[in-house]
Amino acid sequence: MSLVIDDGLVPRRRGWRGLPVPLRRAIQLSLILAGWQLYVQTSDVNPLIFPPPGDVFSALWRGWSSGALAGATWTTLKLLGISLLIGVVMALIFTVLARVNSFVDDAVELATSMLNPLPSVAMLPIAIIWFGLNVNSLIFVVVNAVVWPVTLNISTGFRTANQTLVNVGRVLGLSWWRMVTDVLFPAALPYTMTGLKTGLGYGWRTIIAAELVFGISGSKSGLGNYLNDARYFLRTDEVFAGIISVAVIGIILEAGFNWIERRTIVRWGMKQATATIDD
């Protein structure tokens, strides 16, 4: 255990967990960069294949200062936001209808079991046939990536709602809509947050992969197109810069959801904060 007793009263962390989170992350990042630079210097690798950190961060600075990376990032995030909104609304509709109709419930369960494990990029060929080489195809595959994990998690939250609360709602004569909004949705909030985080992760990976492989994000290139163009012209430092941008934005989006989660369902006692063995 990494907790000690200070004066017999107040538990205090020590060791690695006792350090501030920004300092821990800075140390880990420094170790990664040091190992990266050491490998480049000792292996005599061709910079065209594996550029040193300095070249990559120079390309990163050029990309953001010139607006090339900023524009690509905005295009991708805008399409992701639209797709996420559509996917969440569809998931809510599916879940509510499944709750009030057994046939819809079976249909949603069947669709979820079939489409949730399916890589969403695999739907891109049929999307291109239906919508053509445009933004609509990209939105279609990202929505497909988002809607099923969100639906699955909200449905699980509905099914695992406290039965006593459900029975109380029935005794009070709540309509099916009030039952959903006042009992089931609040009970399913932790699962909903998990579904949103999962859907965001799936959607982020899907939109980057679709742009990278098929390059169909429209007249304004996204991050996937930025990576593909840099690869085509053998600008390896820009490829690494684009990958770092994708990773950092993914971390920021995840951190945003974690911040919301800590200030809602964790604070309200609906879910415990993540702990590790040495806590």
TAFENWO-V477718 format. One record per residue. N is the residue number from 0. RES is the residue in one small letter. SS is DSSP state (hx for helix, st for strand, lp for the rest). PHI is phi as a letter, one per 30 degrees, with the letter a starting at -180 (* if undefined). D_CENTER is the distance of its C-alpha to the mean C-alpha in Angstrom with 2 decimals. Layout:
n/res/ss/phi/d_center
N/RES/SS/PHI/D_CENTER
N/RES/SS/PHI/D_CENTER
//
This chain:
n/res/ss/phi/d_center
0/m/lp/*/31.74
1/s/lp/c/30.82
2/l/st/c/32.39
3/v/st/b/35.97
4/i/st/c/38.30
5/d/st/c/39.60
6/d/lp/i/43.12
7/g/lp/i/42.43
8/l/lp/b/40.32
9/v/st/c/36.94
10/p/st/d/34.35
11/r/st/b/33.00
12/r/st/d/30.50
13/r/lp/b/31.87
14/g/hx/i/30.92
15/w/hx/e/27.48
16/r/hx/d/25.76
17/g/hx/d/28.36
18/l/lp/d/27.13
19/p/lp/d/24.92
20/v/hx/e/21.22
21/p/hx/e/21.51
22/l/hx/d/24.53
23/r/hx/d/22.93
24/r/hx/d/20.08
25/a/hx/d/22.83
26/i/hx/d/24.92
27/q/hx/d/22.30
28/l/hx/d/21.49
29/s/hx/d/25.27
30/l/hx/d/25.85
31/i/hx/d/23.41
32/l/hx/d/25.11
33/a/hx/d/28.51
34/g/hx/d/27.95
35/w/hx/d/26.76
36/q/hx/d/29.86
37/l/hx/d/32.11
38/y/hx/d/31.11
39/v/hx/d/31.78
40/q/hx/d/35.13
41/t/hx/d/36.38
42/s/hx/c/35.36
43/d/lp/h/36.75
44/v/lp/d/33.88
45/n/lp/d/34.08
46/p/lp/e/31.90
47/l/lp/d/31.22
48/i/lp/c/29.46
49/f/lp/b/27.91
50/p/lp/d/28.39
51/p/lp/d/28.91
52/p/hx/e/26.51
53/g/hx/d/28.89
54/d/hx/d/28.72
55/v/hx/d/24.94
56/f/hx/d/24.72
57/s/hx/d/27.55
58/a/hx/d/25.69
59/l/hx/d/22.62
60/w/hx/d/25.05
61/r/hx/d/26.80
62/g/hx/d/23.74
63/w/hx/d/22.56
64/s/hx/d/26.15
65/s/hx/d/27.20
66/g/lp/j/24.36
67/a/hx/d/23.38
68/l/hx/d/19.95
69/a/hx/d/19.55
70/g/hx/d/20.49
71/a/hx/d/18.26
72/t/hx/d/15.21
73/w/hx/d/16.34
74/t/hx/d/16.89
75/t/hx/d/13.48
76/l/hx/d/11.76
77/k/hx/d/14.49
78/l/hx/d/14.02
79/l/hx/d/10.28
80/g/hx/d/11.44
81/i/hx/d/14.33
82/s/hx/d/12.63
83/l/hx/d/10.21
84/l/hx/d/13.47
85/i/hx/d/15.48
86/g/hx/d/13.34
87/v/hx/d/13.32
88/v/hx/d/17.03
89/m/hx/d/17.86
90/a/hx/d/16.32
91/l/hx/d/18.41
92/i/hx/d/21.43
93/f/hx/e/21.22
94/t/hx/d/20.94
95/v/hx/d/23.79
96/l/hx/d/25.99
97/a/hx/d/25.49
98/r/hx/d/26.66
99/v/hx/c/29.87
100/n/lp/b/30.78
101/s/hx/d/31.05
102/f/hx/d/31.17
103/v/hx/d/27.85
104/d/hx/e/26.45
105/d/hx/d/27.61
106/a/hx/d/26.36
107/v/hx/d/22.79
108/e/hx/d/22.89
109/l/hx/d/24.28
110/a/hx/d/21.76
111/t/hx/d/18.82
112/s/hx/d/20.57
113/m/hx/d/21.24
114/l/hx/c/18.19
115/n/lp/d/15.26
116/p/lp/d/16.30
117/l/lp/d/17.13
118/p/lp/e/15.17
119/s/hx/d/14.39
120/v/hx/d/15.97
121/a/hx/d/19.08
122/m/hx/d/19.40
123/l/hx/d/19.80
124/p/hx/e/23.55
125/i/hx/d/24.36
126/a/hx/d/22.35
127/i/hx/d/24.48
128/i/hx/d/27.57
129/w/hx/d/26.83
130/f/hx/c/25.58
131/g/lp/i/26.71
132/l/lp/d/25.25
133/n/lp/a/23.50
134/v/hx/d/20.42
135/n/hx/d/20.81
136/s/hx/d/20.18
137/l/hx/d/16.85
138/i/hx/d/15.82
139/f/hx/e/17.23
140/v/hx/d/15.21
141/v/hx/d/11.82
142/v/hx/e/13.13
143/n/hx/d/14.19
144/a/hx/d/10.83
145/v/hx/d/9.55
146/v/hx/d/12.91
147/w/hx/d/13.85
148/p/hx/d/11.39
149/v/hx/d/11.68
150/t/hx/e/15.39
151/l/hx/d/15.80
152/n/hx/d/14.55
153/i/hx/d/16.56
154/s/hx/d/19.46
155/t/hx/d/19.45
156/g/hx/d/19.62
157/f/hx/d/22.48
158/r/hx/d/24.28
159/t/lp/c/24.18
160/a/lp/d/25.29
161/n/lp/e/28.38
162/q/hx/d/31.26
163/t/hx/d/33.64
164/l/hx/d/31.75
165/v/hx/d/31.64
166/n/hx/d/35.39
167/v/hx/d/36.14
168/g/hx/d/34.48
169/r/hx/d/36.64
170/v/hx/d/39.73
171/l/lp/d/39.12
172/g/lp/i/39.01
173/l/lp/d/35.59
174/s/lp/d/34.82
175/w/hx/d/31.95
176/w/hx/d/29.98
177/r/hx/d/30.76
178/m/hx/d/29.91
179/v/hx/d/26.42
180/t/hx/d/25.81
181/d/hx/c/27.79
182/v/hx/c/27.31
183/l/hx/d/24.52
184/f/hx/d/21.70
185/p/hx/d/22.39
186/a/hx/d/22.68
187/a/lp/c/19.38
188/l/hx/e/17.43
189/p/hx/d/15.95
190/y/hx/d/14.90
191/t/hx/d/13.56
192/m/hx/d/11.31
193/t/hx/d/10.13
194/g/hx/d/9.75
195/l/hx/d/7.79
196/k/hx/d/5.15
197/t/hx/d/5.66
198/g/hx/d/6.10
199/l/hx/d/3.31
200/g/hx/d/2.39
201/y/hx/d/6.00
202/g/hx/d/6.69
203/w/hx/d/5.89
204/r/hx/d/7.93
205/t/hx/d/10.28
206/i/hx/d/11.23
207/i/hx/d/12.02
208/a/hx/d/13.91
209/a/hx/d/15.72
210/e/hx/d/16.83
211/l/hx/d/17.85
212/v/hx/d/19.79
213/f/hx/c/21.22
214/g/lp/h/21.15
215/i/lp/b/21.30
216/s/lp/d/19.37
217/g/lp/j/22.76
218/s/lp/d/25.27
219/k/lp/c/22.84
220/s/lp/d/20.93
221/g/lp/c/17.22
222/l/hx/d/15.72
223/g/hx/d/16.22
224/n/hx/d/19.78
225/y/hx/e/20.33
226/l/hx/d/19.65
227/n/hx/d/21.85
228/d/hx/d/24.62
229/a/hx/d/24.71
230/r/hx/d/24.99
231/y/hx/d/27.71
232/f/lp/c/29.79
233/l/lp/h/29.30
234/r/lp/c/27.83
235/t/hx/d/26.09
236/d/hx/d/25.56
237/e/hx/d/23.58
238/v/hx/d/21.50
239/f/hx/d/20.63
240/a/hx/d/20.10
241/g/hx/d/17.61
242/i/hx/d/15.71
243/i/hx/d/15.80
244/s/hx/d/14.58
245/v/hx/d/11.49
246/a/hx/d/10.88
247/v/hx/d/11.87
248/i/hx/d/9.81
249/g/hx/d/6.54
250/i/hx/d/8.48
251/i/hx/d/9.60
252/l/hx/d/6.64
253/e/hx/d/5.91
254/a/hx/d/9.70
255/g/hx/d/10.11
256/f/hx/d/8.74
257/n/hx/d/10.84
258/w/hx/d/13.64
259/i/hx/d/13.75
260/e/hx/d/13.77
261/r/hx/d/16.58
262/r/hx/c/18.56
263/t/hx/b/18.50
264/i/hx/d/18.42
265/v/hx/d/19.24
266/r/lp/d/21.97
267/w/lp/d/23.30
268/g/lp/i/23.73
269/m/lp/d/21.55
270/k/lp/a/19.51
271/q/lp/d/20.51
272/a/lp/d/18.75
273/t/lp/d/17.64
274/a/lp/b/20.79
275/t/lp/c/22.00
276/i/lp/d/25.40
277/d/lp/d/26.96
278/d/lp/d/26.17
//
